[in-house]
Amino acid sequence: MSVLPDITPGPPGQCFANAAHLADTRPDLTYCEGVVYTRDLGTFDHAWCVDAGDHVIDPTLPGAYATAHVGIPLTRTYRRTEKTRRGSDAVLTSDHTTFLTNDDALRAGLPAAATAATGQPLPLTGVTALAWAIPLPAATPIEALTRYRLSIPTVNSLQRAGILTIGRLRGMDERTLRKIKNFGPRRMDNLTETLAAARAHAVEPATAELRP
């Protein structure tokens, strides 16, 4: 779910402030910061809250507009310390008050006391792990992988299932992919080999040519 019945959504474009305010006024909720995926806008930086049951409470995006939230739950103490230090509700990235990211955290990593014990870890195995390992932006079209010999039939199967970008693929696991119509072992192998090749090259494709 995205908004509890007793929570009024905050102003659009102010997700960090909205989530911080909600976490400050609701001790039972935890502030999270990361990225969100929507079918209309793709993947972008975002903030939201989660409850004790690991349900997403998003005070900015309406209803079920977002299809995936991937982020880090942050403790109240760490978040408030960073707000005082940086003058921004955004802890890791930037918001409308500052265009500076938290370089200290992004380079050296978060201290142990920064993360809250909630949420579910990403299933980084198999295809999912390979998809996260390739150095491509989340908004990269899935057909860009044809440069690494992803076949047109595999591309078509993924696109028909609504998997249009690398970011969307990263939210899939192998069990879900195998349920796609006409996505059998041969296409799964093709996808796995393609992702492995993209990771090995570690080169972001500037152009992608569809191969017959």
MODELLER restraints for C-alpha pairs under 7 A, 6 or more apart:
rsr = mdl.restraints
at = mdl.atoms
rsr.add(forms.Gaussian(group=physical.xy_distance, feature=features.Distance(at['CA:1:A'], at['CA:55:A']), mean=6.31, stdev=0.5))
rsr.add(forms.Gaussian(group=physical.xy_distance, feature=features.Distance(at['CA:1:A'], at['CA:56:A']), mean=5.86, stdev=0.5))
rsr.add(forms.Gaussian(group=physical.xy_distance, feature=features.Distance(at['CA:1:A'], at['CA:57:A']), mean=6.55, stdev=0.5))
rsr.add(forms.Gaussian(group=physical.xy_distance, feature=features.Distance(at['CA:1:A'], at['CA:64:A']), mean=6.91, stdev=0.5))
rsr.add(forms.Gaussian(group=physical.xy_distance, feature=features.Distance(at['CA:2:A'], at['CA:56:A']), mean=5.44, stdev=0.5))
rsr.add(forms.Gaussian(group=physical.xy_distance, feature=features.Distance(at['CA:2:A'], at['CA:57:A']), mean=4.48, stdev=0.5))
rsr.add(forms.Gaussian(group=physical.xy_distance, feature=features.Distance(at['CA:2:A'], at['CA:58:A']), mean=4.71, stdev=0.5))
rsr.add(forms.Gaussian(group=physical.xy_distance, feature=features.Distance(at['CA:2:A'], at['CA:63:A']), mean=5.75, stdev=0.5))
rsr.add(forms.Gaussian(group=physical.xy_distance, feature=features.Distance(at['CA:2:A'], at['CA:64:A']), mean=6.27, stdev=0.5))
rsr.add(forms.Gaussian(group=physical.xy_distance, feature=features.Distance(at['CA:3:A'], at['CA:57:A']), mean=5.06, stdev=0.5))
rsr.add(forms.Gaussian(group=physical.xy_distance, feature=features.Distance(at['CA:3:A'], at['CA:58:A']), mean=5.53, stdev=0.5))
rsr.add(forms.Gaussian(group=physical.xy_distance, feature=features.Distance(at['CA:3:A'], at['CA:59:A']), mean=6.05, stdev=0.5))
rsr.add(forms.Gaussian(group=physical.xy_distance, feature=features.Distance(at['CA:3:A'], at['CA:63:A']), mean=6.72, stdev=0.5))
rsr.add(forms.Gaussian(group=physical.xy_distance, feature=features.Distance(at['CA:4:A'], at['CA:57:A']), mean=6.72, stdev=0.5))
rsr.add(forms.Gaussian(group=physical.xy_distance, feature=features.Distance(at['CA:9:A'], at['CA:59:A']), mean=4.57, stdev=0.5))
rsr.add(forms.Gaussian(group=physical.xy_distance, feature=features.Distance(at['CA:9:A'], at['CA:60:A']), mean=5.45, stdev=0.5))
rsr.add(forms.Gaussian(group=physical.xy_distance, feature=features.Distance(at['CA:10:A'], at['CA:18:A']), mean=5.58, stdev=0.5))
rsr.add(forms.Gaussian(group=physical.xy_distance, feature=features.Distance(at['CA:10:A'], at['CA:59:A']), mean=5.74, stdev=0.5))
rsr.add(forms.Gaussian(group=physical.xy_distance, feature=features.Distance(at['CA:10:A'], at['CA:60:A']), mean=5.45, stdev=0.5))
rsr.add(forms.Gaussian(group=physical.xy_distance, feature=features.Distance(at['CA:11:A'], at['CA:60:A']), mean=6.66, stdev=0.5))
rsr.add(forms.Gaussian(group=physical.xy_distance, feature=features.Distance(at['CA:12:A'], at['CA:60:A']), mean=5.86, stdev=0.5))
rsr.add(forms.Gaussian(group=physical.xy_distance, feature=features.Distance(at['CA:15:A'], at['CA:46:A']), mean=6.23, stdev=0.5))
rsr.add(forms.Gaussian(group=physical.xy_distance, feature=features.Distance(at['CA:15:A'], at['CA:47:A']), mean=5.50, stdev=0.5))
rsr.add(forms.Gaussian(group=physical.xy_distance, feature=features.Distance(at['CA:15:A'], at['CA:60:A']), mean=5.56, stdev=0.5))
rsr.add(forms.Gaussian(group=physical.xy_distance, feature=features.Distance(at['CA:16:A'], at['CA:46:A']), mean=6.95, stdev=0.5))
rsr.add(forms.Gaussian(group=physical.xy_distance, feature=features.Distance(at['CA:16:A'], at['CA:47:A']), mean=5.20, stdev=0.5))
rsr.add(forms.Gaussian(group=physical.xy_distance, feature=features.Distance(at['CA:16:A'], at['CA:89:A']), mean=5.49, stdev=0.5))
rsr.add(forms.Gaussian(group=physical.xy_distance, feature=features.Distance(at['CA:16:A'], at['CA:90:A']), mean=5.36, stdev=0.5))
rsr.add(forms.Gaussian(group=physical.xy_distance, feature=features.Distance(at['CA:17:A'], at['CA:89:A']), mean=5.46, stdev=0.5))
rsr.add(forms.Gaussian(group=physical.xy_distance, feature=features.Distance(at['CA:18:A'], at['CA:59:A']), mean=6.15, stdev=0.5))
rsr.add(forms.Gaussian(group=physical.xy_distance, feature=features.Distance(at['CA:18:A'], at['CA:60:A']), mean=6.70, stdev=0.5))
rsr.add(forms.Gaussian(group=physical.xy_distance, feature=features.Distance(at['CA:19:A'], at['CA:31:A']), mean=6.24, stdev=0.5))
rsr.add(forms.Gaussian(group=physical.xy_distance, feature=features.Distance(at['CA:19:A'], at['CA:47:A']), mean=5.98, stdev=0.5))
rsr.add(forms.Gaussian(group=physical.xy_distance, feature=features.Distance(at['CA:19:A'], at['CA:48:A']), mean=4.98, stdev=0.5))
rsr.add(forms.Gaussian(group=physical.xy_distance, feature=features.Distance(at['CA:19:A'], at['CA:49:A']), mean=6.07, stdev=0.5))
rsr.add(forms.Gaussian(group=physical.xy_distance, feature=features.Distance(at['CA:19:A'], at['CA:59:A']), mean=6.32, stdev=0.5))
rsr.add(forms.Gaussian(group=physical.xy_distance, feature=features.Distance(at['CA:20:A'], at['CA:31:A']), mean=6.38, stdev=0.5))
rsr.add(forms.Gaussian(group=physical.xy_distance, feature=features.Distance(at['CA:20:A'], at['CA:89:A']), mean=6.56, stdev=0.5))
rsr.add(forms.Gaussian(group=physical.xy_distance, feature=features.Distance(at['CA:23:A'], at['CA:29:A']), mean=5.46, stdev=0.5))
rsr.add(forms.Gaussian(group=physical.xy_distance, feature=features.Distance(at['CA:23:A'], at['CA:30:A']), mean=5.76, stdev=0.5))
rsr.add(forms.Gaussian(group=physical.xy_distance, feature=features.Distance(at['CA:23:A'], at['CA:31:A']), mean=5.68, stdev=0.5))
rsr.add(forms.Gaussian(group=physical.xy_distance, feature=features.Distance(at['CA:23:A'], at['CA:49:A']), mean=6.83, stdev=0.5))
rsr.add(forms.Gaussian(group=physical.xy_distance, feature=features.Distance(at['CA:28:A'], at['CA:51:A']), mean=6.30, stdev=0.5))
rsr.add(forms.Gaussian(group=physical.xy_distance, feature=features.Distance(at['CA:28:A'], at['CA:52:A']), mean=6.95, stdev=0.5))
rsr.add(forms.Gaussian(group=physical.xy_distance, feature=features.Distance(at['CA:29:A'], at['CA:49:A']), mean=6.02, stdev=0.5))
rsr.add(forms.Gaussian(group=physical.xy_distance, feature=features.Distance(at['CA:29:A'], at['CA:50:A']), mean=5.57, stdev=0.5))
rsr.add(forms.Gaussian(group=physical.xy_distance, feature=features.Distance(at['CA:29:A'], at['CA:51:A']), mean=4.77, stdev=0.5))
rsr.add(forms.Gaussian(group=physical.xy_distance, feature=features.Distance(at['CA:30:A'], at['CA:49:A']), mean=5.17, stdev=0.5))
rsr.add(forms.Gaussian(group=physical.xy_distance, feature=features.Distance(at['CA:30:A'], at['CA:50:A']), mean=5.30, stdev=0.5))
rsr.add(forms.Gaussian(group=physical.xy_distance, feature=features.Distance(at['CA:30:A'], at['CA:51:A']), mean=6.45, stdev=0.5))
rsr.add(forms.Gaussian(group=physical.xy_distance, feature=features.Distance(at['CA:30:A'], at['CA:73:A']), mean=6.45, stdev=0.5))
rsr.add(forms.Gaussian(group=physical.xy_distance, feature=features.Distance(at['CA:30:A'], at['CA:74:A']), mean=6.93, stdev=0.5))
rsr.add(forms.Gaussian(group=physical.xy_distance, feature=features.Distance(at['CA:31:A'], at['CA:48:A']), mean=6.03, stdev=0.5))
rsr.add(forms.Gaussian(group=physical.xy_distance, feature=features.Distance(at['CA:31:A'], at['CA:49:A']), mean=4.51, stdev=0.5))
rsr.add(forms.Gaussian(group=physical.xy_distance, feature=features.Distance(at['CA:31:A'], at['CA:50:A']), mean=6.79, stdev=0.5))
rsr.add(forms.Gaussian(group=physical.xy_distance, feature=features.Distance(at['CA:31:A'], at['CA:73:A']), mean=5.80, stdev=0.5))
rsr.add(forms.Gaussian(group=physical.xy_distance, feature=features.Distance(at['CA:31:A'], at['CA:74:A']), mean=5.80, stdev=0.5))
rsr.add(forms.Gaussian(group=physical.xy_distance, feature=features.Distance(at['CA:32:A'], at['CA:47:A']), mean=5.59, stdev=0.5))
rsr.add(forms.Gaussian(group=physical.xy_distance, feature=features.Distance(at['CA:32:A'], at['CA:48:A']), mean=5.34, stdev=0.5))
rsr.add(forms.Gaussian(group=physical.xy_distance, feature=features.Distance(at['CA:32:A'], at['CA:49:A']), mean=5.40, stdev=0.5))
rsr.add(forms.Gaussian(group=physical.xy_distance, feature=features.Distance(at['CA:32:A'], at['CA:71:A']), mean=6.05, stdev=0.5))
rsr.add(forms.Gaussian(group=physical.xy_distance, feature=features.Distance(at['CA:32:A'], at['CA:72:A']), mean=5.32, stdev=0.5))
rsr.add(forms.Gaussian(group=physical.xy_distance, feature=features.Distance(at['CA:32:A'], at['CA:73:A']), mean=4.22, stdev=0.5))
rsr.add(forms.Gaussian(group=physical.xy_distance, feature=features.Distance(at['CA:32:A'], at['CA:74:A']), mean=5.89, stdev=0.5))
rsr.add(forms.Gaussian(group=physical.xy_distance, feature=features.Distance(at['CA:33:A'], at['CA:46:A']), mean=6.03, stdev=0.5))
rsr.add(forms.Gaussian(group=physical.xy_distance, feature=features.Distance(at['CA:33:A'], at['CA:47:A']), mean=4.38, stdev=0.5))
rsr.add(forms.Gaussian(group=physical.xy_distance, feature=features.Distance(at['CA:33:A'], at['CA:48:A']), mean=6.58, stdev=0.5))
rsr.add(forms.Gaussian(group=physical.xy_distance, feature=features.Distance(at['CA:33:A'], at['CA:71:A']), mean=5.14, stdev=0.5))
rsr.add(forms.Gaussian(group=physical.xy_distance, feature=features.Distance(at['CA:33:A'], at['CA:72:A']), mean=5.50, stdev=0.5))
rsr.add(forms.Gaussian(group=physical.xy_distance, feature=features.Distance(at['CA:33:A'], at['CA:73:A']), mean=6.69, stdev=0.5))
rsr.add(forms.Gaussian(group=physical.xy_distance, feature=features.Distance(at['CA:34:A'], at['CA:45:A']), mean=5.78, stdev=0.5))
rsr.add(forms.Gaussian(group=physical.xy_distance, feature=features.Distance(at['CA:34:A'], at['CA:46:A']), mean=5.60, stdev=0.5))
rsr.add(forms.Gaussian(group=physical.xy_distance, feature=features.Distance(at['CA:34:A'], at['CA:47:A']), mean=6.32, stdev=0.5))
rsr.add(forms.Gaussian(group=physical.xy_distance, feature=features.Distance(at['CA:34:A'], at['CA:70:A']), mean=5.78, stdev=0.5))
rsr.add(forms.Gaussian(group=physical.xy_distance, feature=features.Distance(at['CA:34:A'], at['CA:71:A']), mean=3.82, stdev=0.5))
rsr.add(forms.Gaussian(group=physical.xy_distance, feature=features.Distance(at['CA:34:A'], at['CA:72:A']), mean=6.20, stdev=0.5))
rsr.add(forms.Gaussian(group=physical.xy_distance, feature=features.Distance(at['CA:35:A'], at['CA:43:A']), mean=6.35, stdev=0.5))
rsr.add(forms.Gaussian(group=physical.xy_distance, feature=features.Distance(at['CA:35:A'], at['CA:44:A']), mean=5.31, stdev=0.5))
rsr.add(forms.Gaussian(group=physical.xy_distance, feature=features.Distance(at['CA:35:A'], at['CA:45:A']), mean=4.44, stdev=0.5))
rsr.add(forms.Gaussian(group=physical.xy_distance, feature=features.Distance(at['CA:35:A'], at['CA:46:A']), mean=5.16, stdev=0.5))
rsr.add(forms.Gaussian(group=physical.xy_distance, feature=features.Distance(at['CA:35:A'], at['CA:69:A']), mean=6.17, stdev=0.5))
rsr.add(forms.Gaussian(group=physical.xy_distance, feature=features.Distance(at['CA:35:A'], at['CA:70:A']), mean=5.47, stdev=0.5))
rsr.add(forms.Gaussian(group=physical.xy_distance, feature=features.Distance(at['CA:35:A'], at['CA:71:A']), mean=6.09, stdev=0.5))
rsr.add(forms.Gaussian(group=physical.xy_distance, feature=features.Distance(at['CA:36:A'], at['CA:43:A']), mean=5.47, stdev=0.5))
rsr.add(forms.Gaussian(group=physical.xy_distance, feature=features.Distance(at['CA:36:A'], at['CA:44:A']), mean=5.72, stdev=0.5))
rsr.add(forms.Gaussian(group=physical.xy_distance, feature=features.Distance(at['CA:36:A'], at['CA:45:A']), mean=6.50, stdev=0.5))
rsr.add(forms.Gaussian(group=physical.xy_distance, feature=features.Distance(at['CA:36:A'], at['CA:46:A']), mean=5.98, stdev=0.5))
rsr.add(forms.Gaussian(group=physical.xy_distance, feature=features.Distance(at['CA:36:A'], at['CA:66:A']), mean=6.64, stdev=0.5))
rsr.add(forms.Gaussian(group=physical.xy_distance, feature=features.Distance(at['CA:36:A'], at['CA:68:A']), mean=5.70, stdev=0.5))
rsr.add(forms.Gaussian(group=physical.xy_distance, feature=features.Distance(at['CA:36:A'], at['CA:69:A']), mean=4.56, stdev=0.5))
rsr.add(forms.Gaussian(group=physical.xy_distance, feature=features.Distance(at['CA:36:A'], at['CA:70:A']), mean=6.22, stdev=0.5))
rsr.add(forms.Gaussian(group=physical.xy_distance, feature=features.Distance(at['CA:37:A'], at['CA:43:A']), mean=4.38, stdev=0.5))
rsr.add(forms.Gaussian(group=physical.xy_distance, feature=features.Distance(at['CA:37:A'], at['CA:44:A']), mean=6.84, stdev=0.5))
rsr.add(forms.Gaussian(group=physical.xy_distance, feature=features.Distance(at['CA:37:A'], at['CA:66:A']), mean=5.73, stdev=0.5))
rsr.add(forms.Gaussian(group=physical.xy_distance, feature=features.Distance(at['CA:37:A'], at['CA:67:A']), mean=5.82, stdev=0.5))
rsr.add(forms.Gaussian(group=physical.xy_distance, feature=features.Distance(at['CA:37:A'], at['CA:68:A']), mean=5.13, stdev=0.5))
rsr.add(forms.Gaussian(group=physical.xy_distance, feature=features.Distance(at['CA:37:A'], at['CA:69:A']), mean=6.56, stdev=0.5))
rsr.add(forms.Gaussian(group=physical.xy_distance, feature=features.Distance(at['CA:38:A'], at['CA:65:A']), mean=6.46, stdev=0.5))
rsr.add(forms.Gaussian(group=physical.xy_distance, feature=features.Distance(at['CA:38:A'], at['CA:66:A']), mean=4.64, stdev=0.5))
rsr.add(forms.Gaussian(group=physical.xy_distance, feature=features.Distance(at['CA:38:A'], at['CA:67:A']), mean=5.66, stdev=0.5))
rsr.add(forms.Gaussian(group=physical.xy_distance, feature=features.Distance(at['CA:42:A'], at['CA:139:A']), mean=6.12, stdev=0.5))
rsr.add(forms.Gaussian(group=physical.xy_distance, feature=features.Distance(at['CA:43:A'], at['CA:138:A']), mean=6.25, stdev=0.5))
rsr.add(forms.Gaussian(group=physical.xy_distance, feature=features.Distance(at['CA:43:A'], at['CA:139:A']), mean=6.42, stdev=0.5))
rsr.add(forms.Gaussian(group=physical.xy_distance, feature=features.Distance(at['CA:43:A'], at['CA:167:A']), mean=6.79, stdev=0.5))
rsr.add(forms.Gaussian(group=physical.xy_distance, feature=features.Distance(at['CA:48:A'], at['CA:57:A']), mean=6.18, stdev=0.5))
rsr.add(forms.Gaussian(group=physical.xy_distance, feature=features.Distance(at['CA:48:A'], at['CA:58:A']), mean=4.78, stdev=0.5))
rsr.add(forms.Gaussian(group=physical.xy_distance, feature=features.Distance(at['CA:48:A'], at['CA:59:A']), mean=6.63, stdev=0.5))
rsr.add(forms.Gaussian(group=physical.xy_distance, feature=features.Distance(at['CA:49:A'], at['CA:56:A']), mean=6.00, stdev=0.5))
rsr.add(forms.Gaussian(group=physical.xy_distance, feature=features.Distance(at['CA:49:A'], at['CA:57:A']), mean=4.95, stdev=0.5))
rsr.add(forms.Gaussian(group=physical.xy_distance, feature=features.Distance(at['CA:49:A'], at['CA:58:A']), mean=6.09, stdev=0.5))
rsr.add(forms.Gaussian(group=physical.xy_distance, feature=features.Distance(at['CA:50:A'], at['CA:56:A']), mean=4.66, stdev=0.5))
rsr.add(forms.Gaussian(group=physical.xy_distance, feature=features.Distance(at['CA:50:A'], at['CA:57:A']), mean=5.36, stdev=0.5))
rsr.add(forms.Gaussian(group=physical.xy_distance, feature=features.Distance(at['CA:54:A'], at['CA:118:A']), mean=6.65, stdev=0.5))
rsr.add(forms.Gaussian(group=physical.xy_distance, feature=features.Distance(at['CA:54:A'], at['CA:119:A']), mean=5.21, stdev=0.5))
rsr.add(forms.Gaussian(group=physical.xy_distance, feature=features.Distance(at['CA:72:A'], at['CA:115:A']), mean=6.94, stdev=0.5))
rsr.add(forms.Gaussian(group=physical.xy_distance, feature=features.Distance(at['CA:73:A'], at['CA:115:A']), mean=5.64, stdev=0.5))
rsr.add(forms.Gaussian(group=physical.xy_distance, feature=features.Distance(at['CA:73:A'], at['CA:116:A']), mean=5.27, stdev=0.5))
rsr.add(forms.Gaussian(group=physical.xy_distance, feature=features.Distance(at['CA:73:A'], at['CA:118:A']), mean=6.75, stdev=0.5))
rsr.add(forms.Gaussian(group=physical.xy_distance, feature=features.Distance(at['CA:74:A'], at['CA:114:A']), mean=5.59, stdev=0.5))
rsr.add(forms.Gaussian(group=physical.xy_distance, feature=features.Distance(at['CA:74:A'], at['CA:115:A']), mean=4.48, stdev=0.5))
rsr.add(forms.Gaussian(group=physical.xy_distance, feature=features.Distance(at['CA:74:A'], at['CA:116:A']), mean=5.15, stdev=0.5))
rsr.add(forms.Gaussian(group=physical.xy_distance, feature=features.Distance(at['CA:75:A'], at['CA:114:A']), mean=5.50, stdev=0.5))
rsr.add(forms.Gaussian(group=physical.xy_distance, feature=features.Distance(at['CA:75:A'], at['CA:115:A']), mean=5.55, stdev=0.5))
rsr.add(forms.Gaussian(group=physical.xy_distance, feature=features.Distance(at['CA:75:A'], at['CA:116:A']), mean=5.05, stdev=0.5))
rsr.add(forms.Gaussian(group=physical.xy_distance, feature=features.Distance(at['CA:78:A'], at['CA:114:A']), mean=5.25, stdev=0.5))
rsr.add(forms.Gaussian(group=physical.xy_distance, feature=features.Distance(at['CA:79:A'], at['CA:91:A']), mean=6.43, stdev=0.5))
rsr.add(forms.Gaussian(group=physical.xy_distance, feature=features.Distance(at['CA:82:A'], at['CA:91:A']), mean=6.26, stdev=0.5))
rsr.add(forms.Gaussian(group=physical.xy_distance, feature=features.Distance(at['CA:83:A'], at['CA:89:A']), mean=5.70, stdev=0.5))
rsr.add(forms.Gaussian(group=physical.xy_distance, feature=features.Distance(at['CA:83:A'], at['CA:91:A']), mean=6.94, stdev=0.5))
rsr.add(forms.Gaussian(group=physical.xy_distance, feature=features.Distance(at['CA:88:A'], at['CA:97:A']), mean=6.24, stdev=0.5))
rsr.add(forms.Gaussian(group=physical.xy_distance, feature=features.Distance(at['CA:88:A'], at['CA:98:A']), mean=6.66, stdev=0.5))
rsr.add(forms.Gaussian(group=physical.xy_distance, feature=features.Distance(at['CA:91:A'], at['CA:102:A']), mean=6.77, stdev=0.5))
rsr.add(forms.Gaussian(group=physical.xy_distance, feature=features.Distance(at['CA:92:A'], at['CA:101:A']), mean=5.90, stdev=0.5))
rsr.add(forms.Gaussian(group=physical.xy_distance, feature=features.Distance(at['CA:92:A'], at['CA:102:A']), mean=4.90, stdev=0.5))
rsr.add(forms.Gaussian(group=physical.xy_distance, feature=features.Distance(at['CA:93:A'], at['CA:101:A']), mean=4.36, stdev=0.5))
rsr.add(forms.Gaussian(group=physical.xy_distance, feature=features.Distance(at['CA:93:A'], at['CA:102:A']), mean=6.04, stdev=0.5))
rsr.add(forms.Gaussian(group=physical.xy_distance, feature=features.Distance(at['CA:94:A'], at['CA:100:A']), mean=5.48, stdev=0.5))
rsr.add(forms.Gaussian(group=physical.xy_distance, feature=features.Distance(at['CA:94:A'], at['CA:101:A']), mean=5.16, stdev=0.5))
rsr.add(forms.Gaussian(group=physical.xy_distance, feature=features.Distance(at['CA:127:A'], at['CA:173:A']), mean=6.91, stdev=0.5))
rsr.add(forms.Gaussian(group=physical.xy_distance, feature=features.Distance(at['CA:127:A'], at['CA:174:A']), mean=6.47, stdev=0.5))
rsr.add(forms.Gaussian(group=physical.xy_distance, feature=features.Distance(at['CA:127:A'], at['CA:192:A']), mean=5.95, stdev=0.5))
rsr.add(forms.Gaussian(group=physical.xy_distance, feature=features.Distance(at['CA:128:A'], at['CA:170:A']), mean=5.50, stdev=0.5))
rsr.add(forms.Gaussian(group=physical.xy_distance, feature=features.Distance(at['CA:128:A'], at['CA:172:A']), mean=6.49, stdev=0.5))
rsr.add(forms.Gaussian(group=physical.xy_distance, feature=features.Distance(at['CA:128:A'], at['CA:173:A']), mean=5.81, stdev=0.5))
rsr.add(forms.Gaussian(group=physical.xy_distance, feature=features.Distance(at['CA:130:A'], at['CA:195:A']), mean=5.83, stdev=0.5))
rsr.add(forms.Gaussian(group=physical.xy_distance, feature=features.Distance(at['CA:130:A'], at['CA:196:A']), mean=6.43, stdev=0.5))
rsr.add(forms.Gaussian(group=physical.xy_distance, feature=features.Distance(at['CA:131:A'], at['CA:169:A']), mean=6.87, stdev=0.5))
rsr.add(forms.Gaussian(group=physical.xy_distance, feature=features.Distance(at['CA:131:A'], at['CA:170:A']), mean=5.48, stdev=0.5))
rsr.add(forms.Gaussian(group=physical.xy_distance, feature=features.Distance(at['CA:131:A'], at['CA:195:A']), mean=6.33, stdev=0.5))
rsr.add(forms.Gaussian(group=physical.xy_distance, feature=features.Distance(at['CA:132:A'], at['CA:170:A']), mean=6.06, stdev=0.5))
rsr.add(forms.Gaussian(group=physical.xy_distance, feature=features.Distance(at['CA:133:A'], at['CA:199:A']), mean=6.37, stdev=0.5))
rsr.add(forms.Gaussian(group=physical.xy_distance, feature=features.Distance(at['CA:134:A'], at['CA:198:A']), mean=6.16, stdev=0.5))
rsr.add(forms.Gaussian(group=physical.xy_distance, feature=features.Distance(at['CA:134:A'], at['CA:199:A']), mean=4.62, stdev=0.5))
rsr.add(forms.Gaussian(group=physical.xy_distance, feature=features.Distance(at['CA:134:A'], at['CA:202:A']), mean=6.51, stdev=0.5))
rsr.add(forms.Gaussian(group=physical.xy_distance, feature=features.Distance(at['CA:135:A'], at['CA:202:A']), mean=6.06, stdev=0.5))
rsr.add(forms.Gaussian(group=physical.xy_distance, feature=features.Distance(at['CA:135:A'], at['CA:204:A']), mean=6.61, stdev=0.5))
rsr.add(forms.Gaussian(group=physical.xy_distance, feature=features.Distance(at['CA:136:A'], at['CA:204:A']), mean=5.78, stdev=0.5))
rsr.add(forms.Gaussian(group=physical.xy_distance, feature=features.Distance(at['CA:138:A'], at['CA:165:A']), mean=6.60, stdev=0.5))
rsr.add(forms.Gaussian(group=physical.xy_distance, feature=features.Distance(at['CA:138:A'], at['CA:166:A']), mean=5.11, stdev=0.5))
rsr.add(forms.Gaussian(group=physical.xy_distance, feature=features.Distance(at['CA:138:A'], at['CA:167:A']), mean=3.94, stdev=0.5))
rsr.add(forms.Gaussian(group=physical.xy_distance, feature=features.Distance(at['CA:139:A'], at['CA:165:A']), mean=5.61, stdev=0.5))
rsr.add(forms.Gaussian(group=physical.xy_distance, feature=features.Distance(at['CA:139:A'], at['CA:166:A']), mean=6.35, stdev=0.5))
rsr.add(forms.Gaussian(group=physical.xy_distance, feature=features.Distance(at['CA:139:A'], at['CA:167:A']), mean=6.07, stdev=0.5))
rsr.add(forms.Gaussian(group=physical.xy_distance, feature=features.Distance(at['CA:140:A'], at['CA:165:A']), mean=5.40, stdev=0.5))
rsr.add(forms.Gaussian(group=physical.xy_distance, feature=features.Distance(at['CA:140:A'], at['CA:166:A']), mean=5.60, stdev=0.5))
rsr.add(forms.Gaussian(group=physical.xy_distance, feature=features.Distance(at['CA:141:A'], at['CA:164:A']), mean=5.85, stdev=0.5))
rsr.add(forms.Gaussian(group=physical.xy_distance, feature=features.Distance(at['CA:141:A'], at['CA:165:A']), mean=4.35, stdev=0.5))
rsr.add(forms.Gaussian(group=physical.xy_distance, feature=features.Distance(at['CA:141:A'], at['CA:166:A']), mean=6.39, stdev=0.5))
rsr.add(forms.Gaussian(group=physical.xy_distance, feature=features.Distance(at['CA:142:A'], at['CA:155:A']), mean=6.93, stdev=0.5))
rsr.add(forms.Gaussian(group=physical.xy_distance, feature=features.Distance(at['CA:142:A'], at['CA:164:A']), mean=5.39, stdev=0.5))
rsr.add(forms.Gaussian(group=physical.xy_distance, feature=features.Distance(at['CA:142:A'], at['CA:165:A']), mean=4.65, stdev=0.5))
rsr.add(forms.Gaussian(group=physical.xy_distance, feature=features.Distance(at['CA:142:A'], at['CA:166:A']), mean=5.71, stdev=0.5))
rsr.add(forms.Gaussian(group=physical.xy_distance, feature=features.Distance(at['CA:143:A'], at['CA:155:A']), mean=6.13, stdev=0.5))
rsr.add(forms.Gaussian(group=physical.xy_distance, feature=features.Distance(at['CA:144:A'], at['CA:205:A']), mean=6.94, stdev=0.5))
rsr.add(forms.Gaussian(group=physical.xy_distance, feature=features.Distance(at['CA:144:A'], at['CA:208:A']), mean=4.84, stdev=0.5))
rsr.add(forms.Gaussian(group=physical.xy_distance, feature=features.Distance(at['CA:146:A'], at['CA:208:A']), mean=6.65, stdev=0.5))
rsr.add(forms.Gaussian(group=physical.xy_distance, feature=features.Distance(at['CA:146:A'], at['CA:209:A']), mean=6.71, stdev=0.5))
rsr.add(forms.Gaussian(group=physical.xy_distance, feature=features.Distance(at['CA:146:A'], at['CA:210:A']), mean=6.03, stdev=0.5))
rsr.add(forms.Gaussian(group=physical.xy_distance, feature=features.Distance(at['CA:146:A'], at['CA:211:A']), mean=6.87, stdev=0.5))
rsr.add(forms.Gaussian(group=physical.xy_distance, feature=features.Distance(at['CA:147:A'], at['CA:208:A']), mean=5.78, stdev=0.5))
rsr.add(forms.Gaussian(group=physical.xy_distance, feature=features.Distance(at['CA:147:A'], at['CA:209:A']), mean=6.53, stdev=0.5))
rsr.add(forms.Gaussian(group=physical.xy_distance, feature=features.Distance(at['CA:148:A'], at['CA:194:A']), mean=5.42, stdev=0.5))
rsr.add(forms.Gaussian(group=physical.xy_distance, feature=features.Distance(at['CA:148:A'], at['CA:197:A']), mean=6.16, stdev=0.5))
rsr.add(forms.Gaussian(group=physical.xy_distance, feature=features.Distance(at['CA:148:A'], at['CA:198:A']), mean=6.03, stdev=0.5))
rsr.add(forms.Gaussian(group=physical.xy_distance, feature=features.Distance(at['CA:149:A'], at['CA:194:A']), mean=6.02, stdev=0.5))
rsr.add(forms.Gaussian(group=physical.xy_distance, feature=features.Distance(at['CA:150:A'], at['CA:190:A']), mean=6.29, stdev=0.5))
rsr.add(forms.Gaussian(group=physical.xy_distance, feature=features.Distance(at['CA:150:A'], at['CA:191:A']), mean=6.26, stdev=0.5))
rsr.add(forms.Gaussian(group=physical.xy_distance, feature=features.Distance(at['CA:150:A'], at['CA:194:A']), mean=5.59, stdev=0.5))
rsr.add(forms.Gaussian(group=physical.xy_distance, feature=features.Distance(at['CA:152:A'], at['CA:211:A']), mean=6.87, stdev=0.5))
rsr.add(forms.Gaussian(group=physical.xy_distance, feature=features.Distance(at['CA:152:A'], at['CA:212:A']), mean=6.60, stdev=0.5))
rsr.add(forms.Gaussian(group=physical.xy_distance, feature=features.Distance(at['CA:154:A'], at['CA:187:A']), mean=5.62, stdev=0.5))
rsr.add(forms.Gaussian(group=physical.xy_distance, feature=features.Distance(at['CA:157:A'], at['CA:182:A']), mean=6.82, stdev=0.5))
rsr.add(forms.Gaussian(group=physical.xy_distance, feature=features.Distance(at['CA:157:A'], at['CA:183:A']), mean=6.45, stdev=0.5))
rsr.add(forms.Gaussian(group=physical.xy_distance, feature=features.Distance(at['CA:161:A'], at['CA:180:A']), mean=6.61, stdev=0.5))
rsr.add(forms.Gaussian(group=physical.xy_distance, feature=features.Distance(at['CA:163:A'], at['CA:169:A']), mean=6.02, stdev=0.5))
rsr.add(forms.Gaussian(group=physical.xy_distance, feature=features.Distance(at['CA:178:A'], at['CA:184:A']), mean=6.55, stdev=0.5))
